[in-house]
Amino acid sequence: MAIDVGADAIDREYAVGNTTRNSCFIEGSNPASSSGQVKKVYIYVKANIGTVYVGIFTHEGGDVFSSRDHQNVGTLDDGLNEKDVDLAVEVGDFIGLRLPQWVLGME
């Protein structure tokens, strides 16, 4: 059974600007439906983005989250990206992205 976690990977109205780096974005609208391993993620971006990490996060309370697992998925191309991963997740965990570098082509 597939694990449902995070929002659908679609074009949205908001965007991350070219000054965004060393930032983590946790998608909070849809916590994990079951425990197990996430094997594939879909990420929609509006620009080519350098090294990206996908992470699984546990909500500790308030504004505090802890990382349960993470994986470097490489670079993302403009549009919909499909990446193979192997991430441990528990019911109620969240998924997110870490952008440690500038957006490619906008440095």
N, C-alpha and C positions, 0 to 999 in steps of 0.2 A: 504494500500500500504506500502510495506517495505521501510525503509529508507536506502539508500546506503551511507555508510560513511566508510572511511579507505580502506586499501588495503586488498586483499584476504589473509586469514590465511593459508599460505603455508610455507614449509621449504625454508629458504633463506640462502644465503652464509654468511651473517654477523651474529654475535652472541654477546651477552652481557656476559662479563667475570664475574668471581666469586667475584671480588672486587667491582662490581657495586651495590650500595645501595643508598637509599635516592635520586633516580634519576627519572626523568619524561621523557618519550619518547612520542612525539606527531607525529602521522602519517600524513604527509602533502600532500600526492599525490591525495587524493580523498575527498574533503570536502562534507558535508552532502547535499544530493540531495533534501531533503524536511524537513519541520519542523514537530515535533511531539515527540513521545516517542520511544526510542530504547529499545526493549524488549529482545534481545538476541545478544550476541557477541561471536565471534569465535577467539581464540587466539592460535597461534602455538609457542611453546617454545621448546628448546633443552635440558632442564634440569628441574627437579622439583624445583619450585620457591615458597617460602613462601608467606605470605599475599601480595596480589596485589590489587590495586585500578584501575578501569577503569574510565576515565574522559572524559568529553566533554569540548572542549576549543574554545574560541572565539579569533580570531587574532586581536590584538589591533594595529598592525603596527610594522615594523621592526622585532626585536626578542622578542616582548612582546606578551604573550598570557594570557588570563584570564580563569579561570575555571568556566564554567556555571553549571556543575553538576558532581557528582562523586559517586561511589559506591564501597564498598569492595566486591570483588568477591571470596575472600578466597585464597586457594592455587591453583597452576597450576601444572599439571602433564606433564612429558615429552611427546611431541607430540601435537596433536590437542585437544584443550579444548573448550567446549561449555558451556557458562554461561548465566543464566537468569539474566536480569537487568531491571531497570526501570529508564532510563536516559532521561532528557529533552534535545532536540536538535533543533536548528534553522538552516535554509538553510545557508550553508557556514561554519558551525562549523566543527571542527576537533575532532578526537577521539585519545586517548592516554592511556598509562599505567604509573602508579607510582609504583616503586619497593622500598618500605621502608625498606626491610630486605635483608639479604644475600640470595644467592641461597642455598636451602636446601642441606645438605650433603657436602657442600664446605666451611663450616665455619671453 
